[in-house]
Amino acid sequence: MTLLLSSSIFGPAFHDPATVALLDDVAYFRALLEVEAALARAQARVGVIPEAAATAIAAAAAALPLDAAALAAGVQRDGIPMIALLQQLRAATSAGGAPFVHWGATSQDIMDTATVLCARRVVSHMQGQLRALLLSLAELAGAHRTTVMVARTHGQQALPSTFGLKVAQWAAPLLRQHQRLQQLLPRLLVLQLGGAAGTLAALGPHGPEVAAELARELQLAVPPLPWHAQRDSLFELGAWLALLAGSLGKLAQDVILLSQSEVAELAEAPPGQRGGSSSMPQKNNPMRSEQILAVARWSGAQLGALQHALVQEHERGTHGWQVEWLCWSPLLALVAGALHNTRELLGSLQVDAARMRANLLAPPAAALAEAAVGRLSEQLPRPEAQALVKAAATRASAERRVLWEVLQEELARRAPRAQLDPQWLATPEHHLGQALVWTDETERALRAAAAERA
């Protein structure tokens, strides 16, 4: 099979086109040149290189065309693209400026800072996508605030609940991912400038001034010291991506389960629009959910690989940097794609409220058993109430009858002094606990987060 990320056949199903454009060769190439130009301007302001040289370097960087073949050959030869890129940039810079290109920096300074710039652009895009998703979830939860359905535990029917609460439960971890991202960004969006071994010796006493000016140019923070061999902030973003993917995967997994033919409470889209089969005309497969869930499962493995990049040797590592290269673009692109797919999924999601109620109340309607025990415990010792309801639930299941009818017979036979209104028991809205309260609270929190400015 073709490489998925670069496949024009499979790729669009798994990633977000806007994110791919922020991560492709052109975007990274421009980010590298952006850093080189900003470095020259910063050094000129401090007086490390002539102003005319900085102007020439910035002009050449802005106009330099991408020569992918030359950069690829450079990576084959040197292991990194920077040496070939710098050759091109110096050749394009006027003679007076060429000697000052890349003054005092090392390749990893430029590449790490460019990685941070690309990550910032992708994360900014994802923030907008996530806020839009939170708003969609708020609207869906509000629309189905009172839509009753059965809650399921261990794959079995458990208690009455609402679809609004289920949506709130999907949204709550996504809200936390939104909050976590705000907290980690100050640690991520920092400059890398350390020179050959993290001492900035080549810039003499001007190193801190150059770093401050360069950070101002790129709108990044200045770290306490260079982080060539400290990769925890990049790993933290990877962990956030895996958390986000897992939260989206939970939503997708529930959609798949609720779309099963025997359940049929949800569908990804109206019949015939998505998820067809080559041999079975009736199929309406939840393929978008499957794609989201696949990325959620896969992202954990990538995070494990990325964790190995934390182990770096001395002041500059050996292979850990390359491990990051293998993980970063796929993680960013595919998790952003899962986020995009989740928005698309919610946009076409079909909710069958009547089927949800029917599944809850279909014989034996055993999800009402806890409520029956609670009401009967007001009149009988709780162990006796539990035994009565358990016997009624067992009979109802065996006889394919509803619990409230069989329970009336059991009470008449075994505890005639106890009374239970069957209509009260058969009305799910009486047994929702805090579902409406928690749905409302979550909806308000989602709307507040969605309204936050980037």
N, C-alpha and C positions, 0 to 999 in steps of 0.2 A: 504493500500500500504506500502511496505517496506520503511525504512528510506533511503532517496535518496542518501545521502552522502556515506553511507556504502553499498549501493545496488550494487551487481555485475551486475545487469540487467540495471538499470536506470543510475547509477552513471557515467559510462564512456561516456554517451552522454552529460553530463553537466560539467564534470571537466577534468582538464589536469592531466594525470597520473604522470607527473614529479612533479607537485605541491603537489599532494596528498602524494607522498613519502616524501616530505619535511615537512609535517604537521602531519604525522601519529604518533601513540604512540611511536614507536621506535625513531623517529626523536626528539620528545619532551623529551623523557627520556634521550637521549644522550646529548641534550642541557642542561638539568638540571645538569647532571654529569660534563659536560664541565665547567659549571660555578663553581661548587664545587671544582673541581680540580684547576681551575685558581685562585680561592680565596685562596686556601691553598698555592699555589706557590707565590702569591703576598704577603701573610702574612709572609711567610718564608723570602722573600727578605727584608722585612721591619724589621724583627726580632721579630715578634709577636708570631710565633710558630717555633719549631725547623725545620731545613731543612730536616732532616730525616723523620719527620712526614709528611711534604708536599709531599715528594717523595712517601711515602707509600700511602697517600690518592690519589694522582694522578694515581698511578699504579692500585689501587683497582677500581677507577672510570672507568678507561679505560677497565678493564676486567669484570666489573659487568654485569651479564646477566639481561635482562628484565624479571621481575617476575610480569606480568600484573595482575595476580589474587591477589597477595599480595598488590599491589598498589591500585587496585580497592577496596579491603577490607579496605585499609587505608582511601580512600576517603569516603567510607560509614561511617567509624567510626569518622574521624577527619574533613571531609569536604575538605581536600587537600591531595595530594599524598606525600608531603614532609616528614612527620613524618615516614611513612612506608619506604620511600626511604632512609632516613638517618639511620634508623635501619639496613637496608641491607648494606649500605655503611660502617657503623661502624663495622658491623660483618665481612665484607670482608677486612678491613684494619688491618694491623698488630697492635699488642697491643700498641706499642709505639705511633702510629699515631692516633688510634681511638678516643682518648679524644679530639683531635684538629679538628675533622671534623666539618664544619659549624661554626667555631669559630667566635662569634660576629655578625653573620648574622641572619636574620629572614627569614621565609619561603617565604614571598612575595618578598624579595630581589632576591632570586634565581629564583623564578617562573617568575617574571617580566623580569628579564634579559634574561632568557631562551626564553621568548616570543619574545623579541627584536631580539635575535639571529635567531630564526625561521623566523620571519618576514623579516629579512635582506636577508636570503637565498631565500625566496619566491619572494621578491621584485626584487632581483638580476636576478632571472630567468625571472620574468615578464618584466624587463627592456629589456632583450635580445629579448623576444617575441615581445614587443612593437616596438623596433627598426626594427625588421624584418617586422612587419606589415606596418610600415611607408614606408619602401623601396618598399614593394609590392604595396602600394597605389601610390607611386611616379611613379612606372612603369606603373600601370594601367592608371593613369591620363595622362602620356605622350603618351601612346599608343592610347588614345582616345581624344587627345587634340582637334581635329577638328571634332569629331563625333557629328553631330548635333542631338539634341533631343528637345523636348518641356519641358520647365520649368513649374512646376505646383504650383499654390498658392491656398490655401483653397480647395485643391482637384480638382481644375479646370485648364485647359490648360491656360497658361499665355503668355509667350514669348518664342522665340527661345533661346536655350542655347546649351551647349555641355555636353556630358557625362564626359569629362575630368574635367569640372568645378564642376560637381556634386561629382565626386570622391575627388576633392580638398576640397569641402565643408565637405565631410565625414572626411577627414584627418585633417583639421585645428584644430578642438577641440582635436583630439588625439595628435597632436603636442603640444598643450598646456598642455595636461595631462603629456606628457613626460617632459616638462619644470617644471611643478608643482612638479613632483616627485623629481627632482633634488633639488628643494628648500626646500622640507619638510624633506628630509633624515637627514640632520644635527640635526634636532629637534627630530627625531625618534630614531636614533642610539646612544642612551646614556645609560650609566650604571644605574642600580638601586642598591644602597647599602646604607641603612639607619639604619639598626638594628631594634630593637623592636618597637621603636616609632619615627624613623626618626632623631635620634640624634647621632647615632653611639657611644653611651656612653660605650658600652661593649669593644670597642677598645681603649678607653682612648685617649691619644694625638696622637695615630698612625692612627686614622680613615682616615683623608685626604690622608695620604701616601698610605694606603692600597687601598683606592678607586682609586687613580691614577695608582697604579701598576696593579690592577685588570682590569681597563679600557684598559691599554696598552696590557695586556694579551689577552683580547677579541677584541681588535681593535674597541673599542667604545669610545665615548667622555664622559667626566665627567660632569654631570649637575651641576648647581649652588648649588642645594641642593636636597635631596631625593624627589622622586615624587610619593610616595605611594598613596596619595590622589589627585594627579594632573594627570588627564588622557587625557589631551587635545592633546598630541602628538599622542597617539594611536587613538583617535577619528579623528584626522586630516588624518591619513592614511586610516581610514574607509571612510571618506568623499572623499578621492581621489579614492578609489575603487568604490564608488558609482558614482562619476563623470566619471570614465573610463567606467563603465558598461553602463551609460546613453549614452555616446558617441558611444559606440559599438551598443547600441540599436537603435540609430538613423540610422546607416548604415543598420542594419538588417531590420528595418521597411521599409526603402526605397526599399530594395531588395524584400521584400514581396509584396509591392504595384506594383513594376515594373514587378513582375512575374505573376501578375494576367492574366488569359487567354485572356481577352479583351485587355490587354496592351502588354504583351509578349515581352518586351524589354530586360528582363534579365531572366536567369534561374540559379538555384544553381548548376546544373550539367547537362550533356547531358541526354536526355530521357532514363529512365530505370535504371539509376545508383543510384538515391536516391529518397526518398519521395514518395514511391509507396503507393497504396491503396489496401485494401483487397477485395474491390468490384468494383472499377472503374479503369480499365486497363489504361485509358488515363492519370491518375493523375501523376504529377511531383511536389509534394508538397514541399514548401520551409521550410523543417523541421529544418535544422540547423539554419536558421534565426529565426525561432520561439523559439528555445532553447536559443539563444543569447538574444532575446527580453524578454523572460520570466525572465532571470537573471537580466536584466536591470530594469524591473518593480519591482522585488522582492528586489533588493539591497537597494532601497530607504526605504523600511519598516525596513530592518535591521539597516540602519543608524539611523532611528528614535529610535530604541531600544538602540543602542549603545550610543546615546546622553544622555540617562538616567544615564549611568555609570559616567558621568561627575560630578554628584551630589554625593559627598562623605562626610561622616561624620568625622569631626575632623581629626586626624593625620592618621588614617587607617579606611577605610570604612567598611560597613557591606555587603550589597548584590550587590553593583555596580560592584565589581570585577567579581562576578559570571555572571552578565549580559554580561560582555565582553566575558567570556568563551563561552556563548551560541551563540554569534555573530561572533567571530573571525574566527574560522576555516571554517564555511560555507562561510563567505564573501570572505576570501582569496582564498579558493578552487574554488568557483563557478565563481567569477569574473575572476580569472586566466583561468578557463575553457572557459568562454565566449571569452576571448582574443585568446585562442587556437582555438576555433571554428571559430572565425572571420578569422584567418589566413587560416584555412582549406577552409572556404567559398570562399575566394578570389582566392584560388588556383584552384578551379574548376568552377568559375563563367563564365557563358556563356553570352556574350554580342551580341545582335542582332542589329548591326548598321543600317542595312537596315530597320528593323522594326521601329527603332527610327525615322529615316527620314520619313518613310511612315506615322507614327502616327502624326508627326508634320504637314505634308502637306496634310493629308486626309481632305476631305470636312468636315467642312467649312474652315479649316486652319486659324481659328480666332486668333491664336497666332501671326499672322503677322499684326494685326490691329494697334498696337501701332506704328509700323514702318510706316504704311500708314498715320496715323494722323500726324506724324512728318514731312514726306515729303510734304504732302498737306498743312501743316501749313506755308510752305515757300511761298505758292501761294494764300492761302485763310486765312481769319481770323480763329484763332484756334477753336472757338466754331462751326463755319460752317464746318470745316474739321472734327471735332469730330462727329457732327451730321450725316455727309455724311457716314463716315466709320461705325458708329453704325447702320445706316439703312442698309448698305450693308452687315454687319456681321449678322444682324437679318435675312435678306433675304437668305443669303448663308446657314445659318443653317436650315431654314425652307425648302429650295429647295434642300438641300444636294448638294450644289455646292461649288466651291472654292471661297474664298474671292476676289481674284484679278479679276476674271471674272465678278462677280456681281458688284464690285466697278467700273469697266470700264463703265458698263451700268448706274450706278447711276451718275457718273461724266458726261456722255454724256447728261443725262436728266436734271441734277440739277446744274452743274457747268462746262459747256463745255470749259470754259477758262482754267481750271486746267488740268494738264497733269501728268500722273503717269505711269511709265514703268512697266507693269505687270511682265515681266521677272525679273526685279530687285526685286520687291516685293516677288516673288515666290522663291527667292534664299536665304535660311536661313543664309548662310555665310555672307550676307551683314548686318545682324541685331544682331550680337553677342556682341556688346558693348565691355566690358573689359574682356570677358570670357577667351580669349587666354592669355592675359597678366597675369591675376590672376592665371590661371592654371600653367603657366610657373613659376611664383614666388613661388607658393606653392610647386611645384615639386622640385625646388631647395632647399627650406627650409627642405622638407622631406628628401631628399638625404643627406643633411648636418647632420641632426639629426640622421639618420640611421647609419652614418659613425662614430659617436662619440664613443669613447672608454668607456667601462663600468667603 
